[in-house]
């Protein structure tokens, strides 16, 4: 039987002769290697179509190049290799290549006091670009934490002081009586408001490493009140203490993260956005800081 060549419509001439900035695929299911385990991710892969006379690109070649993610740990050199593969398979058609990976980074986190531990999920995006032979990698991660309002804490302390003055105006100030009062709802008449908060970090990386866990650890250490997983009452009490000793506005959180990221050698630049989901208001408090690359 005579073999016939299959038609390649994409290779046909483009009648409009117009180049395109980005052509590719979104939401490709991939498996990648990170911290010694296989992680399920989604990839957006594409190249520029600089040859305006060409009708389209070879998308299957991009898809096949992504198989390299299964073979080596995720790193800037691996991402550079994949992007170069994109361009080599489109010689004469494309000058720029792009790859975005989105996945959840799971970390086992210990409780503050008890021996319990649990998994925390950190949504991650990795953007790699090879434009005009210049390679860039940007890493984005969301880090949740707890924040207690300094203003609310001061107002609550004032109410407790006023209640103390009323309750003990005509009573002797004996230690046992004061201690009992402090442990009652009659004494602690007000508490400050806290909220679950989110730090959204975007960093431009230098070097050959992709130290995602180290970046998250540095952010949580700077904030001081990372949200917990499995806890006992002793852990909950320790968490309450940490919040009470670690009051912060969104502006404070943004500054702490800025200073922490400045200390990481592999970070060329960054953008930080913190959001405090206010329990007092129906809107969020937000602060943004940047160190441009």
C-alpha positions in Angstrom: 0.0 0.0 0.0 1.3 3.4 -0.9 2.0 5.7 2.0 0.6 9.2 1.7 1.9 12.2 3.6 -0.5 13.7 6.0 -1.7 17.3 5.3 -0.1 20.0 7.5 -2.5 22.9 7.5 -0.6 24.8 10.1 2.4 25.0 7.7 0.3 26.8 5.0 1.1 30.4 4.3 -0.7 33.0 6.4 -2.6 35.2 4.0 -2.6 38.2 6.4 1.1 38.0 7.2 0.8 39.1 10.8 3.1 38.0 13.6 1.6 37.1 17.1 3.1 37.8 20.5 2.1 34.5 22.1 0.7 31.2 20.7 0.5 28.0 22.7 -1.6 26.0 25.2 -3.0 26.5 28.7 -3.9 24.1 31.5 -1.7 21.2 30.4 -1.6 18.5 33.1 2.1 17.7 34.0 4.0 15.9 36.7 7.1 17.6 38.1 9.8 16.7 40.6 10.1 18.9 43.7 11.8 18.2 47.1 12.1 14.5 46.3 8.5 13.8 45.4 6.2 14.0 42.3 3.9 17.0 42.2 0.8 17.4 40.0 0.9 20.7 38.2 -0.6 22.6 35.2 1.4 24.2 32.5 0.8 27.1 30.2 3.3 26.8 27.3 3.8 29.1 24.4 6.1 30.9 22.0 6.0 34.1 19.9 5.1 33.7 16.3 7.5 36.2 14.8 7.3 34.8 11.2 4.0 36.5 10.3 3.9 34.6 7.0 3.5 31.3 8.9 -0.1 30.3 9.8 0.7 28.7 13.1 3.2 26.9 15.4 3.8 23.2 16.2 1.9 22.9 19.5 2.7 19.2 19.8 6.4 20.0 20.0 5.8 22.2 23.0 3.8 19.4 24.7 6.5 16.8 24.2 9.2 19.2 25.5 7.4 19.3 28.8 8.2 15.6 29.5 11.6 16.9 30.8 9.7 18.1 34.0 9.3 14.4 35.0 13.0 13.6 34.7 14.8 16.2 36.8 14.0 18.2 39.9 12.4 21.6 39.2 15.1 24.2 38.9 16.0 27.3 36.8 18.4 25.4 34.6 15.7 22.8 33.8 13.2 25.6 32.9 15.9 27.2 30.7 16.4 23.9 28.9 12.7 23.5 28.2 12.4 27.0 26.9 15.3 26.5 24.6 13.7 23.3 23.4 10.6 25.3 22.5 12.6 27.6 20.4 14.8 24.9 18.7 11.6 23.2 17.6 10.4 26.4 16.1 13.6 27.7 14.5 12.7 30.4 12.0 9.3 30.9 13.5 9.8 32.1 17.1 12.2 34.2 19.1 10.6 34.1 22.5 9.4 31.3 24.7 7.2 31.2 27.8 6.3 28.6 30.5 4.0 29.0 33.5 3.6 26.2 36.1 0.9 26.3 38.8 0.7 23.8 41.6 0.2 23.4 45.4 3.3 23.0 47.5 2.5 20.8 50.5 4.6 21.1 53.7 4.2 19.1 56.9 4.0 21.6 59.8 4.4 20.7 63.5 2.1 22.1 66.2 3.5 24.8 68.5 3.5 22.7 71.7 2.0 19.2 71.2 3.5 16.4 69.0 0.8 16.8 66.4 1.5 17.8 62.8 -0.4 18.4 59.6 -0.1 19.4 56.0 -0.4 23.0 54.8 -1.1 24.0 51.2 0.8 26.8 49.6 -0.4 27.8 46.0 2.6 28.4 43.8 3.1 29.9 40.3 6.4 29.7 38.5 6.9 31.9 35.4 9.8 31.3 33.1 10.6 33.4 30.1 13.3 33.4 27.4 13.0 36.7 25.5 15.6 38.1 23.2 18.0 35.4 24.6 17.5 36.8 28.2 16.2 34.2 30.7 14.1 35.1 33.7 12.3 33.1 36.4 9.7 34.5 38.7 8.2 32.6 41.7 4.9 33.5 43.3 3.5 31.9 46.4 0.6 32.6 48.8 1.5 32.4 52.5 -1.5 32.5 55.0 -1.0 33.9 58.5 -2.9 35.4 61.5 -2.9 39.1 62.4 -4.2 40.8 65.5 -5.0 44.5 65.2 -2.8 46.8 67.5 -5.6 49.4 67.7 -8.2 46.9 68.7 -5.8 45.5 71.3 -5.2 48.9 72.9 -8.9 49.7 73.0 -9.6 46.3 74.6 -6.9 46.9 77.3 -8.5 50.3 78.0 -11.9 48.7 78.6 -10.4 46.1 80.9 -8.7 48.9 82.9 -11.9 50.8 83.2 -13.7 47.7 84.4 -11.0 47.1 86.9 -11.5 50.6 88.3 -15.2 50.0 88.7 -15.0 46.5 90.2 -12.2 47.3 92.7 -13.1 50.9 93.6 -14.3 49.8 97.0 -12.6 46.4 97.3 -9.2 45.5 98.8 -6.5 44.7 96.2 -5.6 41.2 97.3 -3.7 39.0 94.9 -6.1 36.1 94.9 -9.1 38.3 94.2 -7.4 40.0 91.3 -6.2 36.7 89.8 -9.8 35.3 90.0 -11.1 38.5 88.4 -8.6 38.3 85.6 -9.8 34.8 84.8 -13.5 35.8 84.6 -15.6 37.2 81.9 -16.4 40.0 84.3 -12.8 41.1 84.2 -11.8 40.5 80.6 -14.7 42.4 79.1 -13.2 42.9 75.6 -10.8 41.1 73.3 -9.0 42.5 70.2 -10.0 41.3 66.8 -7.9 39.0 64.7 -8.2 37.8 61.1 -6.8 35.2 58.8 -4.5 37.1 56.5 -2.6 36.4 53.2 0.9 37.4 52.0 1.3 37.1 48.2 5.0 37.0 47.3 6.3 37.4 43.8 10.1 37.2 43.5 12.6 37.3 40.6 15.2 34.6 41.1 18.9 34.4 40.5 21.2 31.4 40.5 20.6 27.8 39.9 18.3 26.9 42.8 14.5 27.0 43.3 14.4 27.1 47.1 10.6 27.3 47.5 10.5 25.9 51.0 13.2 28.2 52.2 11.3 31.2 50.8 8.1 30.2 52.7 10.0 29.5 55.9 11.6 33.0 55.8 8.2 34.6 55.2 6.5 32.7 58.1 9.4 33.5 60.4 9.1 37.2 59.6 5.4 37.3 60.2 5.6 35.2 63.4 2.0 33.9 63.4 1.7 31.3 60.7 -1.7 29.5 60.7 -1.8 26.1 62.2 -2.9 22.6 61.2 -3.7 20.0 63.8 -3.7 21.4 67.4 -4.5 20.6 71.0 -5.6 23.2 73.6 -2.0 23.8 74.6 -1.2 24.7 70.9 -4.2 27.0 70.7 -3.1 28.8 73.9 0.4 29.2 72.5 -1.1 30.6 69.3 -3.1 33.1 71.3 0.0 34.1 73.1 1.9 34.5 69.8 -0.8 36.8 68.4 -1.0 38.8 71.6 2.8 39.4 71.5 2.8 40.0 67.8 0.3 42.7 67.0 0.5 44.1 63.5 -1.3 46.2 60.9 -1.0 45.2 57.3 1.7 47.9 56.9 3.7 46.2 59.6 3.4 42.8 57.9 4.5 44.3 54.5 7.6 45.9 56.0 8.6 42.7 57.8 8.4 40.7 54.6 10.3 43.4 52.6 13.2 43.2 55.1 13.2 39.4 55.1 13.3 39.1 51.4 16.1 41.6 51.1 18.2 39.1 53.1 17.8 36.3 50.6 20.7 36.2 48.3 18.8 34.3 45.5 16.1 37.0 45.3 16.9 39.8 42.7 13.7 41.7 43.2 10.2 41.2 44.6 6.7 42.4 45.0 4.7 41.8 48.2 1.0 42.2 48.7 -0.5 41.5 52.1 -4.3 41.3 52.7 -5.9 41.3 56.1 -9.5 40.0 55.8 -10.9 42.4 58.4 -13.2 41.0 61.0 -14.3 44.5 62.0 -15.1 45.7 58.4 -16.7 44.2 55.4 -13.6 45.1 53.4 -10.0 44.1 53.5 -6.9 46.1 54.5 -4.1 45.9 51.9 -0.4 46.9 51.7 2.0 46.5 48.9 5.8 46.9 48.7 8.3 46.3 45.9 12.0 46.0 45.3 12.4 46.3 41.6 14.8 44.2 39.6 
